[in-house]
């Protein structure tokens, strides 16, 4: 009788033990899969951010989802020939494309398709929005900086000594950011990169 009780106890305990380890094994499997995926991605130009270093991923792109759109529908709308959904950041859908692209924002089928970078320290994907955050040494040079680098000047915040510029179509954000960073009229410059998206609670 006691043997049956022990056997039944073990039979019930084993699935509970497996259930407790399951989330850990799922998490480690996802981590291993992510690492394997990152190793297969082509690494492009280096990009200096506000605090971090990044590498452009020429075959990874992002597109914003429409209101009632699935991630797959958003990718299809971008006509990217994608074969792998990589990640979702809020409304942004990150995917691996069949083609390698420059670090430029493209308009495809009425949608903006954004380049993606990899944070070299954390391994987190970031999306380049096409906006550059620049601190000129002298705010009176803001318009001249835009003309010199072929940029569209956006908002200017004199009290913060900061100007926001937009790259034009087919301009390589990595190249423009690097050129701004060595411009003698510029104190600092970096591209806007979305790494984290807050989701409403």
N, C-alpha and C positions, 0 to 999 in steps of 0.2 A: 504494500500500500504506500509506504513512504517513498519507494522508488518511483511510483507513478506521479506522486506529488512533485518530486524533484524534477522529473522529466517534463511535466507540464509547466513548472516554473521556468525551466530553461527555455522551453518552447515559446513562452510569452516574453521572456526577457530578451531573447535574441533579436526579434524584430524591433523592440524598443531601443536597443543599443544601436541597431543599424539606422533607425530613424533619427537618433541624436547625432550620428556622425554624418548623415546625408548632407545637410547644408554645408558642412566644411568641405566634403569631397566635391560637391557641386561647385563651390567657390574656387577650390584649388584647380578644378578642371577648367573653369572659365579663365582663371589667371594663366594657366598653361597654354590655353588656346589663344589668348590675347598675345602672349609673348611670342608664340609661334607665328602669328599673323604679322606682328611688328617686324620680325626678322625677315619676312618675305617682301616687305614693302621697300620700294626704291626710295633712297634718301637723296633729296635735291640740295638746293642752296641753303646756307646757314642764314638765319635771320636773328638779329638782336632785338629782343623785346624790351619792355620797360624794366623788368627785373630778371628775366630768364633768357636762355638761348633756345632757339628752335631750329628744326630742319624742315624744309618744305617737302611734302610728300606728293610728287607729281601725279601719281595715279589715284589719289584720294581727293574727293570733292564733297561739297555740302550743298544742299538745296533746302529751302524753307518749305514746310508742308502747308498746304491750303487748309481752310477751316475744317472740312470733313474728309480730308484726304488721308489715306494710309501711307506709311513710309514708302512702300513699293510703288504706289501711284505717283508720289512726288518724284521718285527716281525716274519713272517712265516719262513723266512730263518733261524732265530735264534732258530726255533723249540721250542718255549717257552710255548706254550699252553696259550698264553695271552688272556685275555678277556677284557682288557680296555687300550686304548691308553690314556696316561696321559698328555704328553707334548712333544713338539719338540724343541730342542735346536740346531739350525744350522742343521747339518747332523745327530745329535744324536736323536734317537727316544726313549722316555721313556715310559715304559708300565708296567702294573701290571701283574705279572705272576701268574699262578695257584699254583706254588710251592714256598716255601721259600728257599732262597739261602744264603750262607755265603757271607761275603764281599770280594769276590775274583773274579778276572777276569777269565772268562772261554772261551775256544775256542769251538764254536759250529758250525758245518757245514761250516767251513772255515771262520767264523766271530768271532770277539771278542765280548763277552757279558759282560758289565760292571755293577758293583754294583752301587746303587744310595743311596744318603744320603739326609737328610732334615736339613737345617739350622734352629736350634732351636729358633733363634731370629727372623728371617725374614719369615720363612715358605717356603723358596725357595728350590727347588730340586737342588742337585749337583751330578755330576757323578765322581766316583772314577776311575782314569785312570790306577792305578796300579803303579804309580811313586811316590816315596817318596823324599822329599826335606830335606836334612840333612846338618846341620852345625856342623862338628866335632870340638872338642876343639883343636885338633891337626890334620892337614891334613895327617900326616904320618899314622894315624890310619884308613884311608878311606878303604883300602883293608881288614883290620882285622875286621872292623865293618860289611862289606858285608859278610864275611865268618861266623862270629858269628851269624848273623841273617838269613843266607841262602838267601841272596839277590844277584842280579846281579848288579855290579857297572857300572853305565853309565858314563855320562860326569862329569868331575871334573873341577871346576872353582876356582883355588887357590886364585885369586884376590878377589873373593867374599866369600871365605872360605866356599864353598858350593859344595856338591856332590849330584848327582841324582842317585837314586837306583831304580831298577825294582823288583817287587815281582815276584816270580815264580808261575807257575800254581798251583791252589788250595790253595794258601797261603792266610790267612785271613788278609786283609790290616789293619783292626782295631786292631788286635792283634799285628801285626808287628810294627805299628806306636806307640802303647802304650809301647812296649818293647824298642823301640829306644828312646822314650821320657824319660825313666828312666835309660838309659845306661850312666854310668859315663863318657864315652868318648865323649858324644854328648852334644853339647850346646843347639841345638833345632832340632826338627824333626816334619814334618807334611806331610800328604798325599796331592798330587796334586788333587784338586777338581775343576771341571768345573761347574760354576754356571751360568755365562753369556757368550753368544756367540755373537760376533759382526757380523752383517750382512752387506755386502757391499752395499753402497748407489747407 
